[in-house]
Amino acid sequence: MTDQTPLPEQPIRVLLVEDALDQALLLKAMLGTDRYEVTHAQDGGHGLTLFESKEFDVVITDLNLPGMDGFDLTRALKDLAPEVPIIAATGYSSPGYTDAAFRAGVDALLTKPFDRSELLGRLRELLPTLHSPVQSPPSVFALGARPGDVVLGCGATLAFHRSQGHDVLVFILSSGEPGSGLDLAAARKAAERLGARVILAGASDSGDDLMERQHLLERVVRELSPAVAYIPSLADSDPYRKEAHHLGRAALAGARALLAYGTATATLDFRPTFFKTVDSHISRKLEALEAFQVGGSLPRELSARFALAAARYWGRFADFGEVEPFEVIGKEGKS
């Protein structure tokens, strides 16, 4: 593991104005480290209201917005705070369109699709006093089929990564209904307790929009380029978790280390070869699991009792500590 990288004392406050949710999720993922604090608005009017209510260091806005478009928003923001730089993002590249954007007052223009390095480069140019020359922390990516999978399978290991200063992103393919305990609110709370960020791609495990979720997964992975990644094991009796394995295996083929964790429905074919001792971080995992409570109770497979029993069972392979087990997947690993 690499040494912890120092981070700025105060995050850079970003106002993101983007009506397309997939684009907003992608941009938030690009900026999702402790260095950036991103506030999202889906239209120009809401963006202007947010800007008037709190301070921001930079604004990133789409130009094609419902209601107040990005051109009018830029003019209004520059009237309020001309010193705050504005980065405009657009799918159009014609000279007239570009000229109109700069006349409105934007400080930089990025043409979609752009990559993370291009965006961060513009931010460094526009905010030199807020960017230190230190290297960004390495990224760690964890894929789950449903909320709870990642926390149960590798939650303590992700807490370890955060203790090392690593940036951790949890990507969940689907969730339950609001208030079910396995919804977006619970997933966010659990991720916060681990010190991680979370992206929820969908509201059910229906195959209707699986292709769209796969594309979002691939884009996020491409932009973050995680050094270490965790996915569900293929040795699982749940078809959707097996599908999550295949999607993750394809999207994360370039990760330096790719490991598979076991879920509550893992079969006897789950055969880990790497055992991470997590005695110092198991308490964070148990706190994260509590986020999935409904009416004071947890699903049995997400209970502290079950998690501790599993950690101690696998501990026989690592000096009888508390352990999270993983299958190590190489480029030529088993299918």
Secondary structure in CASP SS format (residue, H / E / C, confidence):
PFRMAT SS
TARGET T0000
AUTHOR 0000-0000-0000
METHOD secondary structure of the structure
MODEL  1
M C 1.00
T C 1.00
D C 1.00
Q C 1.00
T C 1.00
P C 1.00
L C 1.00
P C 1.00
E C 1.00
Q C 1.00
P C 1.00
I E 1.00
R E 1.00
V E 1.00
L E 1.00
L E 1.00
V E 1.00
E C 1.00
D C 1.00
A C 1.00
L H 1.00
D H 1.00
Q H 1.00
A H 1.00
L H 1.00
L H 1.00
L H 1.00
K H 1.00
A H 1.00
M H 1.00
L C 1.00
G C 1.00
T C 1.00
D C 1.00
R C 1.00
Y E 1.00
E E 1.00
V E 1.00
T E 1.00
H E 1.00
A E 1.00
Q C 1.00
D C 1.00
G H 1.00
G H 1.00
H H 1.00
G H 1.00
L H 1.00
T H 1.00
L H 1.00
F H 1.00
E H 1.00
S H 1.00
K C 1.00
E C 1.00
F C 1.00
D C 1.00
V E 1.00
V E 1.00
I E 1.00
T E 1.00
D E 1.00
L C 1.00
N C 1.00
L C 1.00
P C 1.00
G C 1.00
M C 1.00
D C 1.00
G H 1.00
F H 1.00
D H 1.00
L H 1.00
T H 1.00
R H 1.00
A H 1.00
L H 1.00
K H 1.00
D H 1.00
L H 1.00
A C 1.00
P C 1.00
E C 1.00
V C 1.00
P C 1.00
I E 1.00
I E 1.00
A E 1.00
A E 1.00
T E 1.00
G C 1.00
Y C 1.00
S C 1.00
S C 1.00
P H 1.00
G H 1.00
Y H 1.00
T H 1.00
D H 1.00
A H 1.00
A H 1.00
F H 1.00
R H 1.00
A H 1.00
G C 1.00
V C 1.00
D C 1.00
A E 1.00
L E 1.00
L E 1.00
T E 1.00
K C 1.00
P C 1.00
F C 1.00
D C 1.00
R H 1.00
S H 1.00
E H 1.00
L H 1.00
L H 1.00
G H 1.00
R H 1.00
L H 1.00
R H 1.00
E H 1.00
L H 1.00
L C 1.00
P C 1.00
T C 1.00
L C 1.00
H C 1.00
S C 1.00
P C 1.00
V C 1.00
Q C 1.00
S C 1.00
P C 1.00
P C 1.00
S E 1.00
V E 1.00
F E 1.00
A E 1.00
L E 1.00
G E 1.00
A C 1.00
R C 1.00
P C 1.00
G C 1.00
D H 1.00
V H 1.00
V H 1.00
L H 1.00
G H 1.00
C H 1.00
G H 1.00
A H 1.00
T H 1.00
L H 1.00
A H 1.00
F H 1.00
H H 1.00
R H 1.00
S H 1.00
Q C 1.00
G C 1.00
H C 1.00
D E 1.00
V E 1.00
L E 1.00
V E 1.00
F E 1.00
I E 1.00
L C 1.00
S C 1.00
S C 1.00
G C 1.00
E C 1.00
P C 1.00
G C 1.00
S C 1.00
G C 1.00
L C 1.00
D C 1.00
L H 1.00
A H 1.00
A H 1.00
A H 1.00
R H 1.00
K H 1.00
A H 1.00
A H 1.00
E H 1.00
R H 1.00
L H 1.00
G C 1.00
A C 1.00
R E 1.00
V E 1.00
I E 1.00
L E 1.00
A C 1.00
G C 1.00
A C 1.00
S C 1.00
D C 1.00
S C 1.00
G H 1.00
D H 1.00
D H 1.00
L H 1.00
M H 1.00
E H 1.00
R H 1.00
Q H 1.00
H H 1.00
L H 1.00
L H 1.00
E H 1.00
R H 1.00
V H 1.00
V H 1.00
R H 1.00
E H 1.00
L H 1.00
S C 1.00
P C 1.00
A C 1.00
V E 1.00
A E 1.00
Y E 1.00
I E 1.00
P E 1.00
S C 1.00
L C 1.00
A C 1.00
D E 1.00
S C 1.00
D C 1.00
P H 1.00
Y H 1.00
R H 1.00
K H 1.00
E H 1.00
A H 1.00
H H 1.00
H H 1.00
L H 1.00
G H 1.00
R H 1.00
A H 1.00
A H 1.00
L C 1.00
A C 1.00
G C 1.00
A C 1.00
R C 1.00
A E 1.00
L E 1.00
L E 1.00
A E 1.00
Y E 1.00
G C 1.00
T C 1.00
A C 1.00
T C 1.00
A E 1.00
T C 1.00
L C 1.00
D C 1.00
F C 1.00
R C 1.00
P C 1.00
T C 1.00
F E 1.00
F E 1.00
K E 1.00
T E 1.00
V C 1.00
D C 1.00
S C 1.00
H C 1.00
I H 1.00
S H 1.00
R H 1.00
K H 1.00
L H 1.00
E H 1.00
A H 1.00
L H 1.00
E H 1.00
A H 1.00
F H 1.00
Q C 1.00
V E 1.00
G C 1.00
G C 1.00
S E 1.00
L C 1.00
P C 1.00
R H 1.00
E H 1.00
L H 1.00
S C 1.00
A H 1.00
R H 1.00
F H 1.00
A H 1.00
L H 1.00
A H 1.00
A H 1.00
A H 1.00
R H 1.00
Y H 1.00
W H 1.00
G H 1.00
R H 1.00
F H 1.00
A C 1.00
D C 1.00
F C 1.00
G C 1.00
E C 1.00
V E 1.00
E E 1.00
P E 1.00
F E 1.00
E E 1.00
V E 1.00
I E 1.00
G C 1.00
K C 1.00
E C 1.00
G C 1.00
K C 1.00
S C 1.00
END
